[in-house]
Amino acid sequence: MKIEVDPERCAGSGMCALTDSAVFDQDEVDGTVVLLQPSPPVEHEKSAREAAHLCPAGAIRVVE
């Protein structure tokens, strides 16, 4: 599994970082998504998928 993010599309809602702070963070300046682990470990796959689903801007994509 691989995660891709589009900071240009990000609305800065923070749902990703709240859902899995080991995989996602937010930029301190503008609050946009920061991807910490493009290929998260197995134990984070479910929460990474949930974060992508919860993203209101569709800025997170899961690639199988």
DRENDORO-807189 format. One record per residue: x, y, z of N, C-alpha, C in turn. Coordinates in steps of 0.001 Angstrom, whole numbers, padded with zeros to 6 digits, always signed. Example, Ala and Ser with C-alpha at 12.3 -4.5 7.8 and 13.67 -1.06 7.14 Angstrom:
BEGIN
+013190-005690+007800+012300-004500+007800+013200-003300+007800/+012850-002250+007080+013670-001060+007140+012900+000030+007870/
***
This chain:
BEGIN
+000843-001185+000000+000000+000000+000000+000887+001246+000000/+000468+002223-000771+001193+003493-000845+000182+004630-000695/+000596+005685-000043-000237+006868+000147+000342+008012-000681/-000536+008732-001343-000145+009941-002067-001000+011087-001565/-000411+012257-001442-001155+013437-001005-000950+014580-001989/-001939+015464-002038-001870+016652-002885-002051+017871-001991/-000943+018455-001510-001043+019615-000620-001778+020794-001247/-001750+020902-002582-002452+021992-003266-003970+021855-003118/-004429+020642-003012-005866+020373-002887-006334+020399-001429/-005414+020252-000500-005718+020146+000931-006395+021406+001473/-007432+021184+002286-008168+022293+002905-007688+022578+004327/-006769+021757+004833-006216+021990+006171-007152+021635+007308/-008081+020709+007082-009042+020352+008137-008396+019545+009260/-007315+018839+008962-006589+018093+009992-007145+016717+010313/-008150+016274+009574-008724+014949+009839-007680+013852+009698/-006770+014001+008768-005741+012980+008543-004818+012851+009764/-004330+013969+010245-003427+013944+011400-004147+013468+012658/-005418+013792+012790-006197+013314+013934-006456+011813+013843/-006593+011307+012627-006886+009890+012426-005643+009023+012592/-004500+009468+012082-003252+008704+012241-002051+009647+012204/-001641+010070+013377-000529+011028+013491+000832+010401+013213/+000896+009082+013064+002157+008441+012688+002372+008496+011176/+001293+008679+010420+001381+008713+008960+001238+010130+008416/+000415+010941+009071+000138+012293+008587+000426+013351+009650/+000788+014526+009187+000949+015692+010046+000413+016876+009257/+000465+018046+009889+000049+019270+009209+001191+020261+009206/+001311+020991+008127+002315+022038+008006+002037+023102+009064/+003067+023512+009758+002910+024495+010838+002497+025869+010330/+002791+026171+009080+002496+027492+008533+001065+027587+008007/+000694+026650+007132-000629+026772+006509-001597+025627+006824/-001155+024644+007584-002039+023561+008009-002289+022478+006981/-001618+022559+005830-001829+021531+004817-001171+020219+005216/-001628+019151+004579-001170+017801+004892+000326+017631+004637/+000965+016913+005562+002362+016502+005421+002366+014987+005566/+002877+014291+004568+002913+012839+004583+004207+012377+005248/+004081+011704+006373+005236+011223+007119+005700+009847+006658/+004757+009011+006220+005080+007646+005807+004332+007299+004513/+004971+007450+003359+004314+007137+002087+003915+005665+001962/+004652+004786+002616+004327+003354+002643+004187+002942+004098/+003017+003204+004695+002852+002947+006123+002934+001461+006460/+003399+001129+007668+003429-000265+008091+002006-000841+008166/+001930-002150+008123+000645-002851+008090-000296-002387+009191/+000206-002152+010375-000653-001763+011493-001277-000377+011322/-000815+000389+010329-001375+001720+010073-002202+001782+008789/-002307+000675+008073-003027+000687+006802-004509+001026+006968/-005154+000443+007940-006584+000691+008135-006849+002167+008452/-006068+002740+009354-006289+004140+009730-005887+005088+008599/-004897+004721+007798-004521+005554+006653-005641+005571+005617/-006262+004417+005401-007412+004362+004486-008568+005204+005020/-008787+005124+006328-009858+005914+006939-009587+007405+006772/-008336+007809+006966-007969+009218+006805-008247+009692+005381/-007926+008850+004401-008200+009204+003001-009700+009354+002776/-010472+008463+003367-011930+008515+003233-012513+009770+003902/-011941+010164+005031-012456+011307+005791-012023+012663+005244/-011021+012685+004389-010494+013955+003874-011566+014686+003070/-012026+015852+003541-013100+016571+002840-012683+017128+001479/-011385+017297+001271-010913+017859-000001-010463+016780-000984/-010418+015532-000545-009942+014458-001428-008469+014580-001744/-007701+015102-000796-006275+015338-001028-005400+014120-000743/-005994+013044-000246-005244+011833+000095-005726+010699-000789/-004783+009981-001380-005118+008860-002242-004364+007615-001801/-005068+006489-001747-004464+005204-001412-004230+004450-002711/-003006+003991-002898-002631+003217-004078-002280+001811-003599/-002979+000822-004133-002727-000574-003732-001599-001168-004529/
***
